[in-house]
Amino acid sequence: MRRLFFVVGLLLPLVGCITPGLQIKNQAVEAAQSLVTPAITKDCSDKIAREFPNVKVAGPYVLSPGAAARVNDRYFTWVKENLVALAAPTTNTGLFGQEHKGLVACSYLIEDGRLVFYKVHDTGTFLPITIMVR
């Protein structure tokens, strides 16, 4: 029990660090809103279909500040102010017939007033990070 309080005590000061990153992502989404065209959405959809053929997109693509923040946390050591993620909800069937829901996304960098493709991200990118303490 003492370990739990120790870990929580170490993590609480970091909670304040998350908010500025998400605020930056909200600003990036606002800037990129007009740059998302049907052609960009189709290109993202095609890349996801090629890379993850067993995943079925179950909803519309939207610019997601939360997904962009998660991609930023996973692949960069600093907050990239010009990173946005075009994300969509997914469903796929597991080995025993169970339905899995998740999220896939394409990340883009805003450069010179246009979106430049960065990477395709699968559901694993958006799973919560688990910390095991022994």
C-alpha positions, 0 to 999 in steps of 0.5 A, spaced: 500 500 500 505 504 501 508 503 494 501 505 491 501 512 495 509 513 493 507 512 485 501 516 486 505 521 489 510 521 484 505 522 478 501 527 481 506 533 479 506 530 472 498 531 471 499 539 470 504 537 464 499 534 460 494 540 460 498 544 456 500 539 451 493 538 450 491 545 449 497 545 444 493 540 440 486 543 440 490 549 437 493 545 432 486 542 430 483 548 429 488 550 425 488 544 421 480 544 420 480 547 413 486 543 411 482 536 411 479 535 405 475 529 402 482 527 398 486 527 405 480 523 408 480 518 403 488 517 402 488 516 410 482 511 409 486 507 404 493 507 408 489 504 414 486 499 409 492 497 406 496 496 413 491 493 417 486 489 412 482 486 418 480 492 421 473 495 419 472 502 420 466 504 424 465 511 424 467 518 421 474 520 421 475 526 425 481 531 427 482 528 434 486 532 439 487 526 444 489 522 439 494 527 437 497 528 444 497 520 445 501 519 438 506 525 440 507 522 447 509 515 444 513 518 438 516 524 440 520 526 447 517 533 446 510 536 444 510 537 437 505 543 436 504 542 428 502 534 429 494 533 428 491 526 428 485 524 423 482 518 427 476 513 426 473 508 431 474 501 429 471 494 430 474 487 429 472 480 431 477 477 435 479 469 435 473 467 439 468 471 435 468 477 440 468 484 438 473 489 439 472 496 439 478 501 438 481 507 434 486 508 428 489 514 425 493 517 421 498 523 423 500 529 419 504 535 420 502 542 418 507 545 414 507 551 410 499 551 410 498 543 408 498 537 411 504 532 410 503 525 412 507 522 418 505 515 420 499 510 420 497 508 427 493 502 430 489 501 436 495 499 440 497 506 440 491 509 443 491 503 449 492 506 456 499 505 459 500 500 464 505 501 470 506 495 474 509 496 481 512 490 485 
